[in-house]
Amino acid sequence: MSRKKILTKELEATGFLVADGLGGFKPVTAEQLLEAARELATRRLARGTPLNSPSEVRECLPALLGSYNHERFGVLFLDSQNRLIAYEEMFRGTLTSTVVYPREIVKAALGHNAASVILAHNHPSGTLEPSQADIQITQRVREALGLLEIRVTDHFIATGTATVSMVEKGLI
């Protein structure tokens, strides 16, 4: 058997081939692979999923946020039992920053009737260390939501391969 056929069979067995529309197969592109990972992460964060610990959130965030080359900021809205109501990507930014409007997070939290939220954003640079701006926006969002008795239970920073919890770092 030729090397190409062996490689094709191995790729097909692992799911790294897709139909080419002509009766054959072609390798999955990096973008298709990332999109499949995002879809899987979104499915794992289905409505009603309990999120009681950072480890339960940590598994999905690199796929949802980590692969972008610009900052994205999302919010997980939770009910009073820490079950997921919804995940929304709320803000998009540049390579190094995102403008976050606490007012928009408050509106969305009220719209979802959330008891608490988990904030999450990516760092395209690959660094997991929270910046001073990350700490400040977390505090501003906490203050705004706190007036309505909605808790910020954590703020995660994701890269393509890892996440860090601001609660675990003692910053919240």
C-alpha positions as CSV (number, residue, x, y, z in Angstrom):
1,M,0.0,0.0,0.0
2,S,1.3,3.4,-0.9
3,R,2.4,5.9,1.8
4,K,-0.4,8.3,0.6
5,K,-3.1,5.6,1.1
6,I,-1.8,4.8,4.5
7,L,-1.7,8.4,5.5
8,T,-5.2,8.9,4.1
9,K,-6.6,5.9,6.0
10,E,-4.9,7.2,9.3
11,L,-6.4,10.7,8.8
12,E,-9.8,9.3,7.9
13,A,-9.7,7.1,11.0
14,T,-8.9,10.1,13.3
15,G,-11.6,12.4,11.7
16,F,-9.0,14.8,10.1
17,L,-10.5,14.3,6.6
18,V,-13.6,15.8,5.2
19,A,-15.5,14.9,2.0
20,D,-14.3,17.0,-0.9
21,G,-17.6,16.9,-2.7
22,L,-16.1,14.8,-5.5
23,G,-16.4,11.4,-3.9
24,G,-13.0,11.7,-2.2
25,F,-11.5,13.3,0.9
26,K,-9.3,16.2,1.7
27,P,-7.5,17.2,4.8
28,V,-9.3,19.4,7.4
29,T,-8.0,23.0,7.4
30,A,-6.9,24.6,10.6
31,E,-9.9,26.9,10.4
32,Q,-12.3,23.9,10.2
33,L,-10.6,22.3,13.1
34,L,-10.9,25.4,15.2
35,E,-14.5,25.9,14.3
36,A,-15.2,22.2,15.3
37,A,-13.5,22.9,18.6
38,R,-15.6,26.0,19.2
39,E,-18.8,24.1,18.4
40,L,-17.9,21.3,20.8
41,A,-17.1,23.8,23.5
42,T,-20.4,25.5,22.9
43,R,-22.2,22.2,23.2
44,R,-20.5,21.5,26.5
45,L,-21.8,24.8,27.7
46,A,-25.4,24.0,27.1
47,R,-28.2,25.7,29.1
48,G,-28.5,24.2,32.5
49,T,-24.9,23.0,32.8
50,P,-23.8,23.5,36.4
51,L,-20.6,25.6,36.7
52,N,-19.6,25.3,40.4
53,S,-15.9,25.4,40.1
54,P,-13.2,27.1,37.9
55,S,-12.2,23.7,36.5
56,E,-15.7,23.2,35.0
57,V,-15.4,26.5,33.1
58,R,-11.7,26.2,32.3
59,E,-12.1,23.2,29.9
60,C,-14.2,25.1,27.3
61,L,-12.7,28.6,27.2
62,P,-9.6,27.9,25.2
63,A,-11.7,26.6,22.4
64,L,-14.3,29.4,22.6
65,L,-11.9,32.3,22.9
66,G,-8.3,31.3,22.7
67,S,-7.7,30.9,19.0
68,Y,-8.6,34.4,17.9
69,N,-5.9,36.9,16.8
70,H,-7.8,39.8,18.4
71,E,-9.4,40.2,21.9
72,R,-12.9,39.0,22.5
73,F,-14.8,39.4,25.8
74,G,-17.7,37.0,26.7
75,V,-20.0,36.5,29.7
76,L,-21.5,33.4,31.1
77,F,-24.8,34.1,32.7
78,L,-25.8,31.8,35.6
79,D,-29.0,31.2,37.6
80,S,-29.1,31.1,41.4
81,Q,-27.9,27.4,41.4
82,N,-24.8,28.3,39.2
83,R,-26.4,26.6,36.2
84,L,-25.6,28.2,32.8
85,I,-28.4,30.3,31.3
86,A,-26.4,31.5,28.3
87,Y,-23.0,32.4,27.0
88,E,-22.6,35.6,25.0
89,E,-19.6,37.0,23.3
90,M,-20.2,40.7,24.0
91,F,-17.2,42.7,22.8
92,R,-14.5,42.5,20.2
93,G,-11.3,44.4,20.2
94,T,-7.9,44.7,18.7
95,L,-4.7,42.7,19.2
96,T,-4.1,44.1,22.6
97,S,-7.3,45.5,24.1
98,T,-11.1,45.5,24.1
99,V,-13.4,48.2,25.2
100,V,-15.9,46.7,27.7
101,Y,-19.0,48.6,28.7
102,P,-20.3,47.5,32.1
103,R,-23.7,49.0,31.2
104,E,-24.1,46.4,28.4
105,I,-23.2,43.6,30.7
106,V,-25.8,44.8,33.2
107,K,-28.5,45.0,30.5
108,A,-27.7,41.5,29.3
109,A,-27.6,40.1,32.9
110,L,-31.0,41.6,33.6
111,G,-32.3,40.3,30.2
112,H,-31.2,36.8,31.2
113,N,-32.5,37.2,34.8
114,A,-29.0,36.1,35.9
115,A,-28.1,35.7,39.6
116,S,-24.4,35.8,38.8
117,V,-21.9,36.0,35.9
118,I,-18.5,34.7,34.9
119,L,-16.5,37.1,32.8
120,A,-14.0,35.7,30.2
121,H,-11.7,37.1,27.6
122,N,-8.7,36.0,25.6
123,H,-5.2,37.3,25.3
124,P,-4.0,36.8,21.7
125,S,-0.4,37.5,22.9
126,G,-0.5,34.1,24.8
127,T,0.2,35.6,28.2
128,L,-2.1,34.5,31.0
129,E,-1.2,37.2,33.4
130,P,-4.1,39.6,34.1
131,S,-3.2,43.2,33.2
132,Q,-4.1,46.2,35.4
133,A,-6.8,47.0,32.9
134,D,-8.3,43.5,33.3
135,I,-8.4,43.9,37.1
136,Q,-9.9,47.4,36.8
137,I,-12.7,46.4,34.4
138,T,-13.5,43.4,36.6
139,Q,-13.9,45.8,39.5
140,R,-16.1,48.2,37.5
141,V,-18.4,45.3,36.3
142,R,-18.6,43.9,39.9
143,E,-19.6,47.3,41.2
144,A,-22.2,47.9,38.5
145,L,-23.8,44.4,38.9
146,G,-23.5,44.5,42.7
147,L,-26.0,47.4,42.8
148,L,-28.5,44.9,41.4
149,E,-27.3,42.0,43.6
150,I,-25.8,40.1,40.7
151,R,-22.5,38.5,41.6
152,V,-19.3,38.3,39.4
153,T,-18.1,34.8,40.5
154,D,-14.9,34.8,38.4
155,H,-13.1,36.3,35.4
156,F,-11.1,34.0,33.2
157,I,-8.3,34.9,30.8
158,A,-7.8,32.3,28.0
159,T,-5.1,31.6,25.4
160,G,-5.2,28.9,22.8
161,T,-4.1,26.3,25.3
162,A,-4.8,27.5,28.8
163,T,-6.8,29.6,31.1
164,V,-6.3,31.5,34.4
165,S,-8.9,32.3,37.0
166,M,-8.7,35.6,38.7
167,V,-10.4,34.1,41.7
168,E,-7.7,31.4,42.0
169,K,-5.1,34.2,41.7
170,G,-6.8,36.0,44.6
171,L,-7.7,39.0,42.4
172,I,-11.5,38.8,43.0
